[in-house]
């Protein structure tokens, strides 16, 4: 399943709807995956994304130190693996092995893309002003990839405690909004 | 349709899934509504929410000046009004009148609750460190309301240009995640 580059101007369409994502980092050569729902778009182009991590998360230190991550967007078929990654820590295991996820090399950052996710956003940390107080990282997406064969991926949205809303009906209304 | 208070510890369940929301502000006695998708949870309790507004938005100045807003969560039935609010400016009109939305008094802030939304979060601005550079407001939810009669509201998630995914199937997986 070959991914193609996604123009950076289209990144907001993936993040603005608020899907659960998988964040990959690498530290001292060890890749890790974190399940994340606390993120938002900040600017269109270059795409700027804010996200929140707890300093108790193993990925927090990796991202703070290396300043690189990949935001991977899973479709609903991966929900069990998403929950698995959210319920375990990279301190104790290699989550790629544990959950049968495969890594491939990114083009601009060291953390790997997660192949099973239909989109992958290579990110660099550009601001940590609010990191100590709120755990907020400001990321710039420097390269984006999408699976052209997955025309209508249904993402999942976490409502708390393992309950997810899967994308259902798609409605299209006349709009001037970007 | 009487709302009941929602314990603040439950607020994240409304925002974490990434629904489109309507933000109400008031300035010089004039209430306004803005459609917003760029927001995220920052902390559970007290609930802290980050959001992004452009300084071209009429609501930006109101929120910056008054430091109060209400985040109102609409269900899918309100999609047309949500798009209407997103395509117009409070500079030119009263959006409550224009879109047939009704206001009721909040308990802790001046901006009104939008009655037709199934949940309302009264917010105060607590941090504007990143406002000038990124348009990021940090909000604390000081009071929350929910419509107890709407058991399974289906929210909408903006995929860009007036295209929305409506909540579909709900899946529940065993999880230790909050």
Interface residues (C-beta under 8 A of the other chain):
Chain A: X12 X13 X16 X17 X18 X19 X35 X37 X38 X39 X40 X41 X42 X43 X48 X50 X51 X52 X76 X79 X80 X83 X86 X87 X127 X129 X130 X133 X134 X135 X136 X138 X154 X155 X156 X157 X158 X159 X160 X161 X162 X163 X164 X165 X166 X167 X168 X169 X170 X171 X172 X173 X174 X175 X176 X177 X178
Chain B: X12 X13 X16 X17 X18 X19 X35 X37 X38 X39 X40 X41 X42 X43 X48 X50 X51 X52 X76 X79 X80 X83 X86 X87 X127 X129 X130 X133 X134 X135 X136 X138 X154 X155 X156 X157 X158 X159 X160 X161 X162 X163 X164 X165 X166 X167 X168 X169 X170 X171 X172 X173 X174 X175 X176 X177 X178
